[in-house]
Amino acid sequence: MLSYQNLPLMVSIFKESILAFPYRMLIIYTTKEWRPVKIFPPIQKIVARAGSRAFVGLPLCRNEDWLTISTGFTSDVMTTILELSNKSKLIRPFYAWMYDSKRVMNSYKKRAEGLLTPSIQARLEAERVAEKNGEVYEKPNDMLQWLTDVVEPQHKTTEALSELQLLTTFASIITTSNAFLNTLYDLAAHQECIQPIREEIEAAISANGGVMDRAALRKMKKTDSFFKESMRKTSGLRKYITTSLHHYLSPKACSYFFVKLVSAARL
């Protein structure tokens, strides 16, 4: 759950979102003329970077290879799910084999493991040395460490932890990105709401000394209400993710994991 203990992490994630936004959206504002843009890819990268700040920490959350793996894995998993859901259960294995989806997923896992292995090994070694010397190991405050703490002992490996990290990233990106995208679509469909929301945002930031932070966000009641209404009918992916996680985690650990995941998603 959210607590004062996690306040520094919450602030860091919020700042990471602000840093990522202009960098990803800059290409859209290179002309004064109206033109079509693909809005979803930059949204995914912003969400991936902000979420990775809580999941894997610095500097990996800003690593372009990690962001590409995170967003690519999310997109390909959803594409595979949608394609297989339209096929008979009898031919799904053949269809998956024909389109080599398993190889694609495994390639993401290997690439993710390659990036995460140094950090995972360093943490496991630091914890082992601290325990050997009778010292208290100061754990990093991120999802990777949370997973390391709750995973079953036989799965405390770079391979298993990397796959779990990909699953948490997938859950974060697909839910948050879709919520953001659907909100933009709803806003375009209800243009009468644009001006009131814009005025509220400008007033909240101005009253906060020109700073966009959590204090300013709390004053954006109309914006918050619009987001919530847009998300009201959105279904989650808990069942799918839980099924995958049970391979590595105990039922109690799965519940703990989702508390952490929801906490990070609400930052």
Residue pairs with C-beta under 8 A, 6 or more apart in sequence:
1 259
1 263
2 10
2 263
2 266
2 267
5 141
6 141
6 263
8 141
9 53
9 54
9 141
9 142
9 267
10 214
10 267
11 213
11 214
12 53
13 50
13 51
13 53
13 54
13 264
13 267
14 213
14 214
14 267
16 49
16 50
16 53
16 61
17 46
17 49
17 50
18 212
20 45
20 46
20 49
20 50
21 46
24 42
24 45
24 46
25 42
25 46
27 42
28 37
28 39
28 42
39 181
39 184
40 177
40 181
41 71
43 177
43 180
43 181
44 71
44 74
44 75
44 173
44 177
45 67
45 71
47 172
47 173
47 176
47 177
47 180
48 67
48 70
48 71
48 169
48 172
48 173
49 61
49 62
49 67
51 169
51 172
51 173
51 176
51 264
51 265
52 60
52 61
52 66
52 67
52 70
52 169
53 61
54 142
54 143
54 264
54 267
55 61
55 142
55 143
55 144
55 165
55 168
55 169
55 172
55 264
56 66
56 116
56 119
56 142
56 143
56 144
56 165
57 140
57 142
57 144
60 66
60 115
60 116
60 119
63 115
65 111
65 115
66 112
66 115
69 108
69 111
69 112
69 115
69 166
70 166
70 169
70 170
70 173
71 173
72 108
73 105
73 108
73 112
73 166
73 169
73 170
74 169
74 170
74 173
74 174
74 177
76 101
76 104
76 105
76 108
77 105
77 170
78 174
80 96
80 101
80 104
80 105
81 240
83 95
83 99
84 92
84 95
84 96
87 95
96 102
108 166
109 159
109 162
109 163
109 166
112 162
112 163
112 165
112 166
113 158
113 159
113 162
113 163
116 144
116 158
116 161
116 162
116 165
117 158
117 162
119 144
120 144
120 148
120 158
120 161
120 162
121 158
123 139
123 140
123 144
123 145
123 148
124 148
124 156
126 137
127 137
127 139
130 136
130 137
131 137
139 145
139 149
143 165
143 168
143 260
143 261
143 264
144 161
144 165
146 256
146 257
146 260
147 161
147 164
147 165
147 168
147 257
148 156
148 161
150 249
150 250
150 253
150 256
150 257
151 160
151 161
151 164
151 248
151 249
151 253
152 248
152 249
152 250
152 253
155 161
155 248
160 248
163 248
164 245
164 248
167 241
167 244
167 245
168 257
168 261
170 241
171 237
171 241
171 261
172 261
172 264
172 265
174 237
175 234
175 236
175 237
175 265
176 265
178 234
179 227
179 230
179 231
179 234
182 230
182 231
182 234
183 226
183 227
183 230
183 231
186 226
186 229
186 230
187 193
187 194
187 197
187 226
193 222
193 226
196 222
197 222
197 223
197 226
200 219
200 220
200 221
200 222
200 223
201 220
201 223
203 219
204 216
204 217
204 219
204 220
205 211
205 212
205 216
207 216
207 219
208 215
208 216
208 219
217 224
238 258
242 254
242 258
245 254
245 257
246 254
249 257
